Amino acid sequence: MKTANAYFRMEDMANARTQFEIVARDYPDSAYADTALFFAGRAAMIVGGADSLNTAIEIWEELADRGGPLAFEARHQQAVAKRREGHEDEALKVIDSLLTDPKIKADMRYSLICEKAEILQLLGTKDPKLLEEAVKTLSTLTAEKDLPFDWKARAASERASALKALKKPDEALEACYSIV
């Protein structure tokens, strides 16, 4: 694990991935196995390229199937990789499934809702109904009681972008004013 970590810190992702995968394969019952798989996926994703992203998604699928403490984050990383691949619709499905987890922490839920809205806006360039869904999703978030200001500001600015894309400039300005 130390060797893999050293390669990772030196940004030698190919060797880091190999070493992390060896740890996970040779010591599957080790306390480090899940962590090794997680970072093998990160190393694969950092290398770049379609094959690397697919490899990262497969590694995180294996990790998520184990059901360990990193399963949730592995699914989240899958969504990020799918989005990078240009498969926003698949990323959206993963994010929706993550949002159904009852044990999700508040900040992670807010982050996922904002990610969902961003993806809906990307998909909304072809289907304006998805822009409306993004606005609705963000309106629901900004209406939450005790929502921290930073999340309220992010959601309101995203909402303003979606409203602008819908050609509703007055409502977009109102969303901006709600931040100030």
C-alpha positions in Angstrom: 0.0 0.0 0.0 2.9 2.4 0.8 4.4 1.7 -2.6 1.1 2.4 -4.4 0.6 5.6 -2.3 4.1 6.8 -3.2 3.4 6.3 -6.9 0.1 8.1 -6.6 1.7 11.1 -4.8 4.5 11.2 -7.5 1.6 11.2 -10.1 2.8 8.0 -11.7 -0.8 6.8 -12.1 -0.2 3.7 -14.2 2.1 2.2 -11.5 -0.1 3.5 -8.7 -3.1 1.8 -10.3 -1.2 -1.5 -10.7 0.0 -1.4 -7.1 -3.4 -0.6 -5.7 -5.0 -3.4 -7.7 -2.4 -5.8 -6.4 -3.2 -4.9 -2.8 -6.9 -5.4 -3.5 -6.4 -8.7 -5.3 -3.8 -10.3 -3.0 -5.3 -9.1 0.3 -9.1 -8.9 -0.3 -9.9 -9.3 3.4 -7.5 -6.6 4.4 -8.6 -3.3 5.9 -6.9 -1.6 3.0 -8.6 -3.5 0.2 -11.5 -1.1 -0.3 -9.2 1.9 -0.1 -6.8 0.3 -2.6 -9.7 -0.3 -5.0 -10.9 3.3 -4.6 -7.5 4.8 -5.4 -7.0 2.3 -8.3 -10.2 3.8 -9.7 -8.9 7.4 -9.1 -5.6 6.6 -10.7 -7.3 5.1 -13.8 -9.6 8.2 -14.1 -6.6 10.6 -13.8 -4.7 8.8 -16.6 -7.6 9.8 -18.9 -8.9 8.4 -22.1 -12.1 6.4 -22.8 -10.6 3.1 -21.7 -9.3 4.5 -18.5 -12.7 6.0 -17.6 -14.4 2.7 -18.3 -11.8 0.9 -16.2 -12.4 3.4 -13.4 -16.1 2.8 -13.6 -15.6 -1.0 -13.5 -13.3 -0.7 -10.5 -15.8 1.5 -8.6 -18.6 -0.9 -9.6 -16.7 -3.7 -7.9 -16.1 -1.5 -4.8 -19.7 -0.5 -4.6 -20.9 -4.1 -4.9 -18.7 -4.9 -1.8 -21.0 -2.7 0.2 -18.2 -1.3 2.4 -17.8 2.1 3.8 -16.6 3.5 0.4 -19.5 2.1 -1.6 -21.4 5.4 -1.7 -18.3 7.4 -2.7 -17.5 4.8 -5.4 -21.0 5.3 -6.9 -20.5 9.1 -6.8 -17.2 8.7 -8.6 -18.9 6.5 -11.2 -21.3 9.4 -11.9 -18.4 11.8 -12.2 -16.7 9.5 -14.7 -19.8 8.9 -16.7 -20.3 12.6 -16.9 -16.7 13.1 -18.2 -17.4 10.4 -20.8 -20.4 12.4 -22.0 -23.0 10.0 -20.7 -24.9 12.6 -18.7 -28.1 10.5 -18.7 -26.3 7.6 -17.0 -24.6 9.9 -14.6 -28.1 11.4 -13.7 -29.4 7.9 -13.0 -26.5 7.2 -10.6 -27.0 10.6 -8.8 -30.7 9.9 -8.5 -30.0 6.6 -6.9 -27.5 8.2 -4.5 -30.1 10.8 -3.5 -32.4 8.0 -2.3 -29.9 6.9 0.4 -31.4 7.8 3.8 -28.0 8.0 5.5 -26.7 10.7 3.2 -25.1 13.7 5.0 -26.6 17.1 4.3 -23.6 18.6 2.5 -23.4 15.6 0.2 -27.1 15.8 -0.5 -26.8 19.5 -1.4 -23.8 18.8 -3.6 -25.6 15.9 -5.4 -28.7 18.1 -6.0 -26.6 20.8 -7.5 -24.8 18.2 -9.7 -28.1 16.9 -10.8 -29.3 20.3 -11.8 -26.0 20.9 -13.7 -26.6 17.7 -15.6 -30.2 18.6 -16.3 -29.0 21.9 -17.7 -26.6 20.2 -20.0 -29.3 17.8 -21.2 -31.7 20.7 -21.4 -30.0 22.2 -24.4 -31.8 19.5 -26.4 -34.9 19.2 -24.2 -36.2 22.3 -22.5 -38.4 20.2 -20.2 -35.2 19.2 -18.5 -34.3 22.9 -17.9 -37.7 23.3 -16.2 -36.8 20.2 -14.1 -33.5 21.8 -13.1 -35.3 25.0 -12.1 -37.8 23.0 -10.0 -35.0 21.0 -8.4 -33.1 24.1 -7.4 -36.2 25.9 -6.2 -36.9 23.1 -3.9 -33.4 23.2 -2.6 -33.3 27.0 -2.0 -36.7 26.8 -0.2 -35.3 24.4 2.4 -35.2 25.7 6.0 -31.8 26.2 7.6 -30.0 25.8 4.2 -26.5 27.3 4.7 -25.9 30.4 2.7 -23.2 29.0 0.5 -25.5 26.2 -0.7 -28.3 28.7 -1.1 -26.1 31.0 -3.2 -24.8 28.1 -5.4 -28.4 26.8 -6.0 -29.7 30.3 -6.7 -26.9 31.0 -9.2 -27.5 27.7 -11.0 -31.2 28.4 -11.0 -30.5 31.8 -12.6 -28.5 30.1 -15.3 -31.3 27.6 -16.1 -33.9 30.4 -16.1 -31.7 32.4 -18.5 -31.4 29.4 -20.8 -35.2 29.2 -20.7 -35.3 32.8 -21.9 -36.8 34.1 -18.6 -34.4 37.0 -17.8 -36.7 38.6 -15.2 -36.9 35.4 -13.2 -33.2 34.9 -13.6 -32.5 38.3 -12.1 -34.9 37.5 -9.2 -32.9 34.4 -8.5 -29.7 36.5 -8.5 -31.3 39.0 -6.2 -32.2 36.3 -3.7 -28.5 35.7 -3.1 -27.8 39.3 -2.3 
